[in-house]
Amino acid sequence: MNATSTGALLLCRAASDTVAATAHLLRERVVLAPAGPGWSVLVPEGRPWQEDAEPVERVASGWATALAVAAPWPALALWWDPDRAGYTLASGFRRPVDYTWLADGTPAGEDEAMLTFAERLGLDPVLDVQALHGLTRPDADADAHARLLGLLAVLSRLGLVLPEGVRPGGAAADLQGGASAVPGARHLAGHGWRDTVRAELATVESGPLGPWLHGPRARRVAAGQLAVGLPLLAWALLPPRIRPGWATAGALLTLQGALGLAYDRIRAREAENDD
């Protein structure tokens, strides 16, 4: 590992098309590329630690947590600086798992973290755990770079294949260049939750449910819900006998119809602005 290098990689156990929508959460320019069957790699530009002097460990861990909370698949951050290297595995709302090695490869984490790491990723409880266990023991011939490569070797049994030129320890520009050369790679610029939600909605609307969410058919359905819901709600609330069950049904139909028409109008307005 370059003694002066600082950087990070984000590995997601999901296809790149799936990861793209969530990657906007990072608020960072990244290159997203396939990394084997069911895996993707995100190579960040690295501005937080290059310009703002934030610790790379903290930034990378935060990114992994943000990705995992917003998606049903785990996210793994690999990070390194001149003094240390390590990883953070985030999965849903569970507490992240992390491990650190000093630059010379001296383990500085808890053995239990490796066991949890293997369990959450579905690694073999015997062979893979033995390999991970070796990364927690002193080895004069294995520095921090070698430790990260050993971790990747274990993950390769799950199908992870990093692109050529994308390896822990490299400079951000070199890593991004290697990822960009992969067929299917794309450059993303994150802008937070708004872009993520819009991307997710676009994905849903492009599927079989799309016509029922936005467009003429959706407007007809929403108008029909209002046409049924409003009279039903009024009738259910007529004195002297209040009908709570029918009132609830009428209120739900009215609310769904109103939301459907509002959503359709908002999406139509956004489409006009995009044009």
N, C-alpha and C positions, 0 to 999 in steps of 0.2 A: 504494500500500500504506500502511495506517495506520502511522505512524511508531512507535507504541507497541505494535503487535500482535505476538503470538507464537502460532504454531499450526502444524498439520500436517494433511495429508490422506493417506490411503493408497488407492492405486488398484490393483486386482487384475484381472488379465486372466482372469476367470472369472465365471460367473453367480453371483448373490448366494446362491442356495441352496447352491452348492458352497462358497462362502467362509464361510458361517455356521459350519460345524463347526470350521474352523481359527481363526476369529476369537477363540475363547475363549483362545487362547494369549497374547493381548495383556495379559490381566489388567487390562483397562481398560473402562470403560463407553463403548460406541461406538454410533453409528447406522450401520447397513448399508443401502445403497440401490443399486438398479440404476443403471448409468451408461452406457447404450448396449449394443448387442448384444455379448455376451461380456465385458462389463466391470462392475465393481462399485466403489463408493467406500465407504470406512470413515471416518467422522468421529469422532475420539476426543474425549473430554471434556477431556483435557489436564492432568490432575492432576499428572503428574510434573514438568512445568515450571512449573506454577502454584503448587504447594504445596511441592515438594521442591527447586525451583530447579535441576533438571537441565537441561543444554543441550538444546533441542528437537531439534537436529541429531542428537545421540547417541541420544535416545529414539526418534525416528522411524526412524533407520537400523536400530536394533535390532529394532523391530517389523517392518519390511519383511523383514529377514533371517529372523526367526522364521516369518513367514508363508510365505516362499518355500521354506525348508528342509522345512517340513511339508507342502508341496503341490507338484503338478507344474506349476504356472503361476507366472509372474513377478509380483512385487509391487513397486510403485513408491511411494516416500514423497516427498511434496512438503512442505517445511518452510520456515518464515520466522521471523525475529525482527527487532528494530529495526535490527540492523547488517548482516544478511546474509539470503540465501535460497538454496535449492538443492534437489537431489533425490538420492535413493539408489535405484538399481535393483538388486533382489536376484532371483536366479534359481537355484534349487536350491542345490547346495553350491559353486557357483562364487563367486569373489571378487566382492563387490558393486561396482557402478559408481556413482560419485558426481561431482557437479559443484556449484560454489558461485559465487554472484555477490554482490558487495558491495551495500549498500543502493542506491547510485546506479546499479547495473547493471554495474559494472566486472567483467569476467570474472576469476575466481580459481580456475580449474580447468585441467585438461589437455585439449587437443584430442582426444587419443586416447580419452578417456572418452566423448565424443559418438559416435565411430565404433563403439565397443563397444556403446553404448546402442542405436544403430540396428540393429546386427547381431542382438543378442539379442531384440529385439522384432519383427524381421522387417520393418523399414521399408524403403522404396525406397532402394537404394544410391546413387541419383543425386539425384532431386528432394528427398527427405526429408533426406538427408545435407547437401545444400546449405542447406536451411532451418535445420538444427541448427548447421551451421557458422557461420551468421550470428549465432547466439546466443553464440558464443565470440569475437566481435569487438567492439571499442569502439563504443558508440553513445550519444551524449550525450542522446538523446531517450528512451532505454529504461532505466528503473530496474529493480530486482530483480523488482518485481511484473510489469512488462511482459515480462521474460524468462520467467517462469513461464507467463504466458499464451501466449507464443510456443511454448513447449514443448507446452502443451496443444493448440494449434492443429495441430501436427504429429501428435500422437497421435489427433486427431479423424479422420485419414485411415485409422486402424485401427478406427474405430467408436466411440471414446470420446466420450460426451456427458454432461458433468457436469450434475446437476440445477440448476434455477434457484435462485440464492441460494447455491450451493456453489462458491466461487471462492477461490483462494489470497489470503491477506491479511485475511480476515475473522476476527472473534472466534469462539471455539469455540461459544458459545451460538447465534449467528446461523447458523453453518454447520450445526449440528445441527438447528436449526429448518428450514432449507432442505431438508436430507436427509430429515427426518421427513415432509415434505409429499409425498414421492414415493410413488406407489402401489407397494406391495410392500416399503416400507421396514420395518425392524424394529430394536428396541433390544436390545442384547446386553450382558451383564455377564460378563466373562471370569473364569474361575477356574482356568486352567492346563490341564495335560495331561489330568487326569482327565475334565473335561467334554468335551474334544476327542475323546478316545478313545471315551467313551460315545456322543457324537453320531455318530461314524463308524460304530460298531457298530450304532446304531439305523438308520442309513441302509442298511447292508448287510442287516440283518435284515428291513427292509421290502421288500427286493427278492426275486427268485426264489430266492436261496440261504437266505433266512430260515428256512424250515421245517427245513432241514438243520443249522442252527446252534443252534436253541433251540426247545423244545417237544416234544410226544410223538414226532414222527418222528425228531428228533435224538436223543432218549433211546433209541429202539429201535435206531438205527444204532450208537450208542456201546456199548450193551449187546451187540449182535451182534459188534462188534469185540473186546470183552473175551472173549466166549464162544469166539471162534475163536483169538484171540491167546494167551491164557493156556495152553490145552492145547498149541498149536503150539510155544510157547516151551519148555514143560516137555519135550515129546517131543524137540525139537532139542538139548536139553542133557543128555539121558540118556546115561550112559556105556554102553559104552566108546567109542562113536563120536559125537563132537560134530559137529553140522551147522551151521556158521557162517551160511550163507545163510538157512536156515530159522529160525535163532535171531534173526537180524536182522529178518526179516519178522514173526515172532511178537512181538518187542519193540516194533516200530513199531505194530502193531495194538493191542497192550495199552496203549501210551502214548496213542495217539489216542483209544481208548475211554475211558480214565480222564480225559483232558483234556476230552472231550466232555461227560461226566457232570458234571464239576466246573464247567465253564462254564455248563451248563444250570442247575445249582443256584444258582450265584452270580447269574445273571440273574433267576431266579425270586425270590430273596431281595430283590434290588434293586427288583423290581416291587412286592413286598409293602410295602417301606419307602416307596416313592413313593406308594402308596395310603394 
